């Protein structure tokens, strides 16, 4: 679910945000540590909200879609690295263009390649749920390319159905449960 911080706080206070583990209602539970997130241009500061589920007694950190879970870089930065890799560029060249350490970029690419089929399936499910009349999703020539094509198609279907205003990489993070981590949620 993509929502603003203000809307998220109101939904959380009303008990309308569900626990990803048991679907119980989440409630406010303070804040996680403050962090600086590297974006394509500059940094962005954030102190994420922490939430608690009374049903399963788990706590969760609620992150905006532009923040990749467990990563210091934003969704657009990592998404751009994945796009360049699917185009055939190596991790060193991508790292140089993005101004990131090559080991960091190599880690992103390894994680995404190991999840490529899971990401592709998630993108296909969401694309056809959002647009049942959608034609075939064309293969892109590699497992990562196919995954990114399916996610781009799902992002376009989301935008056509609900309107513009979201970065495609933020939508990909939401639709896949974190892009590089997490279990992709099934469409409703």
KOLLOZA-537054 format. One record per residue (C-alpha): residue in three letters; x, y, z. Coordinates in steps of 0.25 Angstrom, whole numbers, plus 5000, padded with zeros to 4 digits. Layout:
BEGIN
ALAXYZ;...
This chain:
BEGIN
UNK500050005000;UNK500650144996;UNK500250255005;UNK500750385011;UNK501350395025;UNK500150475030;UNK499150375024;UNK499950255030;UNK499950315044;UNK498450335043;UNK498250185038;UNK499150135048;UNK498450215059;UNK497150155054;UNK497650015054;UNK497449995039;UNK498949955036;UNK499049805037;UNK500249725042;UNK500949655030;UNK501149535039;UNK499749505044;UNK498849615038;UNK498549665052;UNK498449815054;UNK499749895056;UNK499850005067;UNK500850115069;UNK502150065076;UNK503050185076;UNK504150205065;UNK505350135059;UNK506650195059;UNK506850325050;UNK507650295037;UNK508150365025;UNK507750305012;UNK508650324999;UNK507750364988;UNK508150384973;UNK508450534976;UNK508750564991;UNK508250495003;UNK506950495011;UNK506750485026;UNK505750395032;UNK505250335046;UNK504350225042;UNK503150185050;UNK503150055058;UNK501849985060;UNK501349865069;UNK500449755067;UNK499749705079;UNK499249575073;UNK500649525069;UNK501449615078;UNK502349655067;UNK502949795064;UNK503049845050;UNK503749975044;UNK502850045035;UNK503750095023;UNK503250185012;UNK503350124998;UNK504550214994;UNK505350145005;UNK505850005002;UNK505749915014;UNK507149885020;UNK507849975010;UNK508550105011;UNK508150154997;UNK506750194992;UNK505950114983;UNK506250194971;UNK507750174972;UNK507650024973;UNK506550014962;UNK507550094953;UNK508649994956;UNK507649884953;UNK507249944940;UNK508649974935;UNK509049824939;UNK507849774931;UNK508349854919;UNK509749784920;UNK510649874928;UNK511549814939;UNK511549854954;UNK512849934953;UNK512250024942;UNK510950044949;UNK511650074962;UNK512450174956;UNK511250244949;UNK510450244962;UNK511650284971;UNK511450154980;UNK512550054984;UNK512549934974;UNK512449834985;UNK511049904989;UNK510549894975;UNK511049754973;UNK510249714985;UNK508949784980;UNK509149714966;UNK509449574973;UNK508149594982;UNK507249634970;UNK507849524961;UNK507549414972;UNK506149464973;UNK505849494958;UNK504849384956;UNK504149414969;UNK504049564965;UNK503649534951;UNK502449444956;UNK502049554966;UNK502049664954;UNK501249574945;UNK500249544956;UNK500049694959;UNK500049734945;UNK498949644941;UNK498149674954;UNK498249824951;UNK497949804936;UNK497249674933;UNK497149714918;UNK498649724917;UNK499349654906;UNK500649564907;UNK501849624914;UNK502949614905;UNK504249544910;UNK505449634911;UNK506549534909;UNK507049504923;UNK506449464936;UNK506649604942;UNK506249674930;UNK504949584930;UNK504649624944;UNK504849764942;UNK503949764930;UNK502849694938;UNK503049804949;UNK503049914939;UNK501749864933;UNK501049844947;UNK501549994950;UNK500950044937;UNK499649964940;UNK499550024954;UNK499750164948;UNK498750144938;UNK497750094948;UNK498050184960;UNK498650314954;UNK500050364952;UNK500950424963;UNK501850304968;UNK503250264964;UNK503250134957;UNK504350084966;UNK503450114978;UNK502350034973;UNK503249924970;UNK503649924985;UNK502249924989;UNK501849814979;UNK502949724983;UNK503049744998;UNK504449804997;UNK505049774983;UNK506349714989;UNK505749655001;UNK504349605007;UNK503249525002;UNK502449584990;UNK501049604994;UNK499949544986;UNK498949634979;UNK497649644987;
